[in-house]
Amino acid sequence: MKHYFRKTIDYAAGNFFNKVLLIILLPIFTHFLLPEEYAVYTNLMIFFSFASLIYLLGIQQAIFSHFYDVKTEQYKFSLISSIFVILPILGFLLSCLIIIFRFELSQLVLRSADYAHLFYYIAIILFFNTLFSISLSLLNIMEKSRNYAIISALQNVIVLLLIVLFSLNNKFSIDHYFIFLAIASVIASLVGINQIYRILQKMKIPQKEKKYFSKVIVSSMLKFGIVMIPGTISMLILQASDRYMLAYLSANTMYDVGIYSAGYRIGMIMHFLVTLISLVYLPYAMKIAKESHAQSTNRDVFKYYIIFGSLFGAFIIMYSQEIFRFIIDSNYLTSYKIVFAGVISSFLYGIFNIVNINYYARKKAGNITLAVLIGSILNIILNFALIPKYGIFGAGIASIIAYLFIVIFNYSVAVYLYKIKYNVSLIFFGLLILTIAAFVNSYVIFSWISLIIKTIILLGIIGVSYLIMKKDRKIQNLIMLLKKEKQEK
């Protein structure tokens, strides 16, 4: 317990630091960039996310399902070294293609060829970020939490320092950001690779037994990973199609994209908790997947994520007006109204990830892919129906409904196939809390009195949740165990 508590602190510190850096960047972006320019940045990052999937070949997900298949150092050495043989070769070829077709890509992604030069930087970032991402995934599955936390923050720290330096001289622009990200990606990837190299060097394997490339391992990982690619692409469509479709379907086109993106990004502070669950619990869940207590542990994580997640999300939603008034440029003030969409979507995404542990353990990538594929199609249909009439609010509602669908769909399939017994009513309890917070935020205008009212309502919600948890013996046992460890220390 003490071991995993320390790891949670490590991951929480690194993840919190990264999220804070992203929030710090938002005021700088909104100060120097108009909403239309912020939309250019947003769409380029969406392209980056899609392209990363092809660069990674789904291996990032396959690592978690395959790393503990054989618990020997020879197997782990071959798995790691094989990944670093195949991905750099593929990455180099794909980056060359991006540079060759940069004008066509600029026209497709940004509706203009004026930004074609930025795809030079995108090609460099994608190549090195692939190596960086794989290094982090390996550190995560090996539970090297301290190394992960430090290295994962490195890229953002470099970007932030460069942005602050240039913005103080009023020189910050879209071009500067992608140049800085390219520099940071190169440095961070080299540091990450160095950490993995050191781990490989420490493995006590005779030189004759070292196998640097295993066709069997790569083939098995690709079978899982490639099946995951359509699902991950569908997830990105689910996450990003609203912004892209706003550019074509909303009355204010790129302006609405900028406003929506800023609000949704604040809402994604919720990802702090979602990512923490993935970083800490997923590697552990894969390690104990074949043990008898695995399902009961999954149920506990499911329950406490919903309780604490809904409270954290309610806090973000209720105080979003204050966040935008005090730290975001006035051009983006109306963005606070759409924060609820980012929070609730992220909250549901976290539940989806916990349910999917059952599929990772059984290497059933197809089940995950099917749910997200249908969900992304539903999201696109809803965007077509809702955006022309309701604008950014239509896009937000479409996102929430689609995420709720994939949660219910995969939960239902898991119940049918694996007889899991999660308390599904808790999902609706969490959604009720977040919905109350959204209504309060929408109808209470900013003032000191409203701040007090919102605080009282939030404290009331926390009180109800506390009463629910107080009756839970497992949470009482956990608190007693932590107190005991503290006293012993």
PyMOL commands that set and color helices and strands:
alter all, ss='L'
color gray80, all
select helices_A, chain A and resi 2-32+35-56+59-66+73-100+102-110+118-141+145-167+174-202+207-209+215-249+254-287+294-318+320-327+330-361+365-390+392-418+425-443+448-470+473-488
alter helices_A, ss='H'
color red, helices_A
deselect
rebuild
show_as cartoon
